[in-house]
Amino acid sequence: MPIRTVNYNLPNAKHDTTYYRITFDMPNSSEFNLTDATVKLQVQKAQIGSTKYDLTITKNSAYQFEISKQLITIAPGTYQYDILIEYADRTVRYIAGELEVEPTITEIP
């Protein structure tokens, strides 16, 4: 059975602040096993030719990965994202949705 893409809008992030981790649990089934897979998350604006940004993903186990805690330096705006899982014999677009990056109003030195 093919894996279907799940639509999930990530929680909003603030520009130049830390984005806290989000954990995803996969079904405990051989078709979802991440042991030898690569998991990638890429973010970009909807316009053709816009810059793509990679966010850090960490595999916690054979059936769990997370968007790692990291500083968000992407300019404020609404972005499309997807999470791809690359297996030796196939690539699966597992999750897709939007990420809103909000401006930081007051910067603390």
Beta strands, then each sheet from edge to edge (+ up, - down):
strand 1: 6-7
strand 2: 13-14
strand 3: 17-19
strand 4: 22-25
strand 5: 38-44
strand 6: 52-55
strand 7: 57-61
strand 8: 64-67
strand 9: 70-72
strand 10: 77-86
strand 11: 91-102
sheet 1: 1+ 11+ 2+
sheet 2: 1+ 11+ 10- 5+ 6-
sheet 3: 3+ 9-
sheet 4: 4+ 8- 7+
end
